[in-house]
Structures are given as C-alpha cells and as structure tokens.
Amino acid sequence: MLAIGNGRQRLYPDHSDEQNRKHTQEPMPVRTLTRLFNLVLRGATLASKFLLIFFLARFLEPAELGLYGLLAATIGYALYLLGLDFYTYTTRELLKRDREEWGELLKDQGALTLVLYVLFVPLLSLVFATGTLPWPVAGWFFGLIVLEHLNQELMRLLIAISRPVLANVVLFLRQGAWAVIATALMFFEPETRNLETVLLAWTLGGLAALLLAAGRLCQLRIGGWRKRVDWSWIRQGVKVAVPMLVATLAIRGVFTLDRYWLEALSGLEVLGAYVLFMGIGNAMMSFLDAGVFAFLYPGLISAFQKGDADAFRQGVKRFFIQTTVFSLCFALVALVLIDPLLSWLDKPLYREQQGMFPWILLAIFLYALGMIPHYALYAQGRDRPLIHSHIASLVVFIPATWLFSIHWPHLAVPLGLSVAFFLILVWKTTAYFRLTPVQYRHCCPETQAST
C-alpha cells in the first residue's frame, strides 16, 4: 500500500472515470447502483488510507514509521521503473482489437516486464548494499514490489476492459482492507504492534488482490497467447511511453528523495514525524483527486475538443474555486486539529517536530493549486510545459533543500518542497496564459464572432 507520500505525482490522470462513462451500457437503475457501489469502495479505500497513518503513528515507534515511509516511497518509485508507464500504450491498442488478439499484446508487455526486472531489480538491491535500507526488510521489499506491480497492471487492464467494479474491489484489497485488519489486530493485540505486522498485512492484501484479478481475467478466455513476441511493437510502445515517464519520474523523485534526505539530516525518528505530517497533507490531494479532479477534467477535455470556449472557461473557473476552497478549508481544519491529534498519539517527538507541519501543508497547497493549470493544459493536449515543469521541480528541489539545510536542517525538506511546487505553479500558470487561445481564457465576443 502506497498510502504515504503518494499523492498524485503522475503527469497524466487516471482515465478510469472516463472509461467507465464511455463503456458502461447497463440500464439506468443498474448503472446507478454500480456507480454508488464504486463510490462506496473508493470512499472506504480513501478512509482506510487516511486513518492508517494515524494508527501507525499511535502503535509504532517513530523510527518504525519512518522506515515504513522509506519503504513505501521506494516501492512506489520502483513501480515506474518496472512498468515504464507502458500501460498507456497497451491500453489504447487493446481497445482497438478483438479479445482474440489481446493475449498477443499482454504477452508482449509481459516480455518487456521481464527485461525491466532483469535490469532494475539488481539496481534496486543497491539501497540495501549501501545501507540506505536495512537488509532485514529486503524480503518484504522485493515481494511487495512484485505484488504491487502486478496488481497495478492488472487493475489498469480491468479498467481498460470495462470492469470498474472489480477494479475497485482489487484496489480496496490492495490499499484498504488489509489496513483495517492490521489496525484492528494491533489495537486488540499489543504484541503485534510492530512493522512486521504491517508488512505482513500489506503482503496478504496484495496476494488477495492478485488472486482475485488474475482469476477473473483467466475466465475471459483471451486469445492470441501463442503468437511470438513482437519486439518492434514493444520498441514503438517504449518510444510513446518514455516521454510521459520522464516527467512522472521527476515529480515522483521529489516525493522519494525528500524522505531519504530528511532521514540523512535528522534520523529515522524525525522522519517518522515527517511521514505522519506528509500523510495528512497527501490526504488533501487524495480527496481532491477523488472529489474534484476526477469529476471536472473530462468536461474540460470535452469542451475543448468541441470548441466550446464558454464551457471550457466555466470548467477552469470551477476547477479554481473548488480546488482553492477545499484546500484552504482542509488546511485550516488540519491546523486546528493537529494539537488534539498529537495529544492522542502521546509521542513527545511528534510534538517537538510540529513546526514542520505548516510548511508541509503549504507545499501540498501549492501543489494542489498547480493542478488547476495542469488539467487546463492537459485538456488542450499541451504536454510539453507539464513535462518541463516537473523536470525543473526536481532540478530546483535539490539546490533549494541543500541551501535550507545549512541553516534549518529540520525544515529544509518541506521548505525545498515549497520552492519546487511554487515553481511548478508559476511555470504551468504562465504556460496556460501563454498557450491557451484567448477565447478560452476570456469572454471575447469579437474573437468568437471572427472564428
């Protein structure tokens, strides 16, 4: 489960809602119940992820929570190396072909995956060989990488072939159910309050999700498995996927390097406090993604493709208002509740490090604001400024954090994040005003009449 530090660090949004709207053909009552069930599952998953961080902070020692944060961030980053975001290419090709041909494409993707495992698994071992992560968790680390990667790819496939309910069930098993079980176990059995319990529950949740998804896909009787691997098709897909991946790796790099850097500056215990505070901040992004972005960005795409400038302007306006209001309200509530929360946790170290919490909220707030021009540009197919801004954020984060670490080592990372995300906000906003046609930014009757 990558609940800690995940946020939304992908260049391109998840198209699950768009695919569901496009492919759902059930009668209206069935469709309504299906959508309601999907919302309940998503809500339960989000709630489980949101609450897990608090209970881990309550039941685990700060150093254990810090180590869990490092593991989760490293696994999350490794998934991009092992997958290359190749699904963006495979999904599009699957939808063009009959089910009898799907096996050929999935076999090709599997061949690429094996090559990537051979290349990157030895490199990932360096985090243990260099002492960055302790060897006792190496088995959990590699097992969870495989489970998370396979589950992620299978869930994307389920979404692509219009199985949204099953995909959400798989997601809940991966990220929600095991968290509830682990929390309950640690609550009633004090001897289970350790990192091994958390990792075991995570592994069992991943196995359950994998068995469910793989079993259901086997029932589809997909054809085409006997065809030879088409390496030319794979090379073409890599060319398409890699530009998208570069920007994703850059922004994900910021959300992974931050933990290692803070651990180097202040130790695992302080990192535990950072993981707790960042978990709260990232909850804001998770709720924004589920409650605002997923509902509004398809409308922006549709409005631009139809040439409806008024609908596009109104969509961007709603994006701005809803994102800003929700983010400010969330931040204010979090600032009010952080004191009673820390009192409930009863860990003096978290209160000692409370000063970094407002800066983390500021960084996430800036990141959330940056998603407004992000989706406006994405809807227009303006990918280049998105890629450039994410790469620049990593380039700026490193020297900014280093400079801050000279005088404020405990605040260096959240301050560096704030600078990096402010750069993203300015970059994307500037690109939006520079690249968006004037009638899509302002109501210009003369311009519209001439067009």
RAJO-V183034 format. One record per residue. N is the residue number from 1. RES is the residue in one letter. SS is DSSP state (2 for helix, 1 for strand, 0 for the rest). PSI is psi as a letter, one per 40 degrees, with the letter a starting at -180 (NA if undefined). D_FIRST is the distance of its C-alpha to the first C-alpha in Angstrom with 1 decimal. Layout:
N/RES/SS/PSI/D_FIRST
N/RES/SS/PSI/D_FIRST
//
This chain:
1/M/0/h/0.0
2/L/0/f/3.8
3/A/0/d/5.6
4/I/0/h/8.3
5/G/0/e/10.8
6/N/0/d/9.7
7/G/0/a/12.5
8/R/0/g/14.4
9/Q/0/f/15.6
10/R/0/i/16.8
11/L/0/d/20.6
12/Y/0/h/20.9
13/P/0/i/19.4
14/D/0/h/17.6
15/H/0/f/20.7
16/S/2/d/19.3
17/D/2/d/21.6
18/E/2/d/24.4
19/Q/2/d/24.2
20/N/2/d/24.1
21/R/2/d/27.2
22/K/2/d/28.9
23/H/2/e/28.5
24/T/0/h/28.5
25/Q/0/e/32.0
26/E/0/i/32.0
27/P/0/i/34.7
28/M/2/d/34.1
29/P/2/d/33.4
30/V/2/d/30.9
31/R/2/d/29.3
32/T/2/d/29.1
33/L/2/d/27.5
34/T/2/d/25.0
35/R/2/d/24.1
36/L/2/d/24.0
37/F/2/d/21.6
38/N/2/d/19.3
39/L/2/d/19.5
40/V/2/d/18.9
41/L/2/d/15.7
42/R/2/d/14.5
43/G/2/d/15.8
44/A/2/d/14.2
45/T/2/d/10.7
46/L/2/d/11.6
47/A/2/d/13.3
48/S/2/d/10.6
49/K/2/d/8.4
50/F/2/d/11.9
51/L/2/d/13.1
52/L/2/d/10.4
53/I/2/d/11.4
54/F/2/d/15.0
55/F/2/d/14.9
56/L/2/d/13.2
57/A/2/d/16.0
58/R/2/d/18.4
59/F/2/d/17.8
60/L/0/i/16.8
61/E/0/i/19.3
62/P/2/d/18.8
63/A/2/d/18.8
64/E/2/d/15.9
65/L/2/d/13.9
66/G/2/d/15.1
67/L/2/d/14.2
68/Y/2/d/10.5
69/G/2/d/10.8
70/L/2/d/12.5
71/L/2/d/10.2
72/A/2/d/7.2
73/A/2/d/10.1
74/T/2/d/11.8
75/I/2/d/9.2
76/G/2/d/8.9
77/Y/2/d/12.7
78/A/2/d/13.3
79/L/2/d/12.0
80/Y/2/d/15.0
81/L/2/d/17.4
82/L/2/e/16.7
83/G/2/d/16.9
84/L/0/e/19.4
85/D/0/f/18.6
86/F/0/e/21.2
87/Y/2/d/20.0
88/T/2/d/22.0
89/Y/2/d/25.0
90/T/2/d/24.4
91/T/2/d/23.6
92/R/2/d/26.9
93/E/2/d/28.8
94/L/2/d/27.5
95/L/0/e/28.8
96/K/0/e/32.1
97/R/0/i/32.7
98/D/0/i/33.4
99/R/2/d/31.0
100/E/2/e/33.4
101/E/2/e/32.5
102/W/2/d/28.7
103/G/2/d/28.4
104/E/2/d/30.2
105/L/2/d/27.7
106/L/2/d/24.6
107/K/2/d/26.5
108/D/2/d/27.1
109/Q/2/d/23.5
110/G/2/d/22.7
111/A/2/d/25.6
112/L/2/d/24.2
113/T/2/d/20.8
114/L/2/d/22.7
115/V/2/d/24.7
116/L/2/d/21.7
117/Y/2/d/20.2
118/V/2/d/23.7
119/L/2/d/23.9
120/F/2/d/20.7
121/V/2/d/19.4
122/P/2/d/22.6
123/L/2/d/22.0
124/L/2/d/18.5
125/S/0/e/20.3
126/L/2/d/22.2
127/V/2/d/19.6
128/F/2/d/20.5
129/A/2/d/24.2
130/T/0/e/24.7
131/G/0/e/23.3
132/T/0/d/20.6
133/L/0/i/18.0
134/P/0/i/19.5
135/W/2/d/20.2
136/P/2/d/19.2
137/V/2/e/15.5
138/A/2/d/16.4
139/G/2/d/16.0
140/W/2/d/12.4
141/F/2/d/11.8
142/F/2/d/13.6
143/G/2/d/12.5
144/L/2/d/8.8
145/I/2/d/10.2
146/V/2/d/12.4
147/L/2/d/10.1
148/E/2/d/7.7
149/H/2/d/11.1
150/L/2/d/13.0
151/N/2/d/10.9
152/Q/2/d/10.9
153/E/2/d/14.6
154/L/2/d/15.5
155/M/2/d/14.1
156/R/2/d/16.1
157/L/2/d/19.0
158/L/2/d/18.9
159/I/2/d/19.2
160/A/2/d/22.0
161/I/0/f/23.9
162/S/0/f/23.8
163/R/0/g/21.6
164/P/2/d/19.6
165/V/2/d/19.4
166/L/2/d/17.9
167/A/2/d/15.4
168/N/2/d/14.3
169/V/2/d/14.3
170/V/2/d/12.1
171/L/2/d/9.6
172/F/2/d/10.1
173/L/2/d/9.6
174/R/2/d/6.2
175/Q/2/e/5.0
176/G/2/d/8.2
177/A/2/d/10.4
178/W/2/d/9.0
179/A/2/d/8.5
180/V/2/d/12.1
181/I/2/d/13.3
182/A/2/d/12.2
183/T/2/d/13.8
184/A/2/d/16.8
185/L/2/d/17.3
186/M/2/d/17.4
187/F/2/d/19.6
188/F/2/d/22.2
189/E/0/g/22.0
190/P/2/d/22.4
191/E/2/e/22.4
192/T/2/e/18.7
193/R/0/g/17.8
194/N/0/i/16.4
195/L/2/d/13.5
196/E/2/d/14.2
197/T/2/d/13.5
198/V/2/d/10.0
199/L/2/d/9.3
200/L/2/d/11.4
201/A/2/d/9.8
202/W/2/d/6.4
203/T/2/d/8.9
204/L/2/d/11.0
205/G/2/d/8.8
206/G/2/d/8.3
207/L/2/d/12.0
208/A/2/d/13.0
209/A/2/d/11.6
210/L/2/d/13.3
211/L/2/d/16.5
212/L/2/d/16.8
213/A/2/d/16.5
214/A/2/d/18.7
215/G/2/d/21.1
216/R/2/d/21.7
217/L/2/d/22.3
218/C/2/d/24.7
219/Q/0/e/26.8
220/L/0/e/27.5
221/R/0/f/29.9
222/I/0/h/29.1
223/G/0/i/32.1
224/G/0/e/32.8
225/W/0/d/31.0
226/R/0/e/34.3
227/K/0/i/34.9
228/R/0/i/34.8
229/V/0/h/32.0
230/D/0/g/33.1
231/W/2/d/32.5
232/S/2/d/34.4
233/W/2/d/32.0
234/I/2/d/29.0
235/R/2/d/30.8
236/Q/2/d/31.5
237/G/2/d/27.9
238/V/2/d/26.8
239/K/2/d/29.5
240/V/2/d/28.1
241/A/2/d/24.4
242/V/2/d/25.0
243/P/2/d/26.5
244/M/2/d/23.5
245/L/2/d/21.2
246/V/2/d/23.2
247/A/2/d/22.7
248/T/2/d/19.0
249/L/2/d/18.8
250/A/2/d/21.1
251/I/2/d/19.3
252/R/2/d/15.9
253/G/2/d/18.1
254/V/2/d/19.1
255/F/2/e/15.6
256/T/2/d/15.1
257/L/2/d/18.7
258/D/2/d/18.9
259/R/2/d/16.9
260/Y/2/d/18.9
261/W/2/d/22.0
262/L/2/d/21.7
263/E/2/d/21.0
264/A/2/d/24.1
265/L/2/d/26.1
266/S/2/e/25.3
267/G/0/i/23.3
268/L/2/d/20.1
269/E/2/d/21.2
270/V/2/d/21.8
271/L/2/d/18.6
272/G/2/d/17.0
273/A/2/d/19.0
274/Y/2/d/18.0
275/V/2/d/14.3
276/L/2/d/15.3
277/F/2/d/17.6
278/M/2/d/15.5
279/G/2/d/12.8
280/I/2/d/15.8
281/G/2/d/17.1
282/N/2/d/14.0
283/A/2/d/14.2
284/M/2/d/17.5
285/M/2/d/16.4
286/S/2/d/13.9
287/F/2/d/16.9
288/L/2/d/19.3
289/D/2/d/17.6
290/A/2/d/17.5
291/G/2/e/20.8
292/V/2/c/22.9
293/F/2/d/22.0
294/A/2/d/21.1
295/F/2/d/24.4
296/L/2/d/26.7
297/Y/2/d/26.1
298/P/2/d/27.3
299/G/2/d/30.5
300/L/2/d/31.0
301/I/2/d/30.8
302/S/2/d/33.2
303/A/2/d/35.6
304/F/2/d/35.9
305/Q/2/d/36.4
306/K/2/e/39.1
307/G/0/f/40.8
308/D/0/g/40.4
309/A/2/d/40.6
310/D/2/d/41.0
311/A/2/d/37.8
312/F/2/d/35.9
313/R/2/d/37.3
314/Q/2/d/36.5
315/G/2/d/32.9
316/V/2/d/32.4
317/K/2/d/34.1
318/R/2/d/31.7
319/F/2/d/28.8
320/F/2/d/30.4
321/I/2/d/31.3
322/Q/2/d/28.2
323/T/2/d/25.9
324/T/2/d/28.3
325/V/2/d/29.0
326/F/2/d/25.4
327/S/2/d/24.3
328/L/2/d/27.4
329/C/2/d/27.1
330/F/2/d/23.5
331/A/2/d/24.5
332/L/2/d/27.6
333/V/2/d/25.9
334/A/2/d/23.3
335/L/2/d/26.3
336/V/2/d/28.2
337/L/2/e/25.5
338/I/2/d/24.2
339/D/2/d/27.2
340/P/2/d/26.9
341/L/2/d/23.1
342/L/2/d/23.9
343/S/2/d/26.8
344/W/2/d/24.6
345/L/2/d/22.2
346/D/0/f/25.4
347/K/0/h/24.3
348/P/2/d/27.2
349/L/2/d/25.2
350/Y/2/d/23.1
351/R/2/d/26.4
352/E/2/d/28.0
353/Q/0/e/25.4
354/Q/2/d/25.6
355/G/2/d/27.7
356/M/2/e/24.9
357/F/2/d/23.2
358/P/2/d/25.8
359/W/2/d/25.4
360/I/2/d/21.7
361/L/2/d/22.4
362/L/2/d/25.2
363/A/2/d/23.1
364/I/2/d/20.5
365/F/2/d/23.6
366/L/2/d/25.2
367/Y/2/d/22.3
368/A/2/d/22.3
369/L/2/d/26.0
370/G/2/e/25.7
371/M/2/e/23.9
372/I/2/d/27.2
373/P/2/d/29.3
374/H/2/d/26.3
375/Y/2/d/26.3
376/A/2/d/30.1
377/L/2/d/30.4
378/Y/2/d/27.9
379/A/2/d/29.9
380/Q/0/e/33.0
381/G/0/f/31.5
382/R/0/g/31.9
383/D/0/d/29.2
384/R/2/d/31.0
385/P/2/d/30.8
386/L/2/d/27.1
387/I/2/d/26.6
388/H/2/d/29.2
389/S/2/d/27.8
390/H/2/d/24.3
391/I/2/d/25.9
392/A/2/d/28.3
393/S/2/d/25.6
394/L/2/d/24.4
395/V/2/d/28.1
396/V/2/d/28.9
397/F/2/d/26.0
398/I/2/d/27.0
399/P/2/d/30.7
400/A/2/d/30.1
401/T/2/d/27.7
402/W/2/d/30.2
403/L/2/d/33.0
404/F/2/d/31.4
405/S/2/e/30.5
406/I/2/d/34.2
407/H/2/d/35.0
408/W/0/g/31.8
409/P/0/d/29.3
410/H/0/d/27.0
411/L/0/e/27.0
412/A/2/d/27.1
413/V/2/d/23.5
414/P/2/d/23.3
415/L/2/d/26.8
416/G/2/d/26.0
417/L/2/d/23.2
418/S/2/d/25.7
419/V/2/d/28.2
420/A/2/d/26.0
421/F/2/d/24.8
422/F/2/d/28.4
423/L/2/d/29.5
424/I/2/d/27.2
425/L/2/d/28.5
426/V/2/d/32.1
427/W/2/d/31.7
428/K/2/d/30.3
429/T/2/d/32.7
430/T/2/d/35.6
431/A/2/d/34.7
432/Y/2/d/34.4
433/F/2/d/38.0
434/R/2/d/39.3
435/L/2/d/38.1
436/T/0/h/38.0
437/P/0/i/41.4
438/V/2/d/43.3
439/Q/2/e/43.7
440/Y/2/e/39.9
441/R/2/d/39.8
442/H/0/i/43.1
443/C/0/h/45.3
444/C/0/g/48.2
445/P/2/d/50.7
446/E/2/d/52.8
447/T/2/d/50.1
448/Q/2/d/48.9
449/A/2/d/52.5
450/S/2/d/53.1
451/T/0/NA/50.0
//
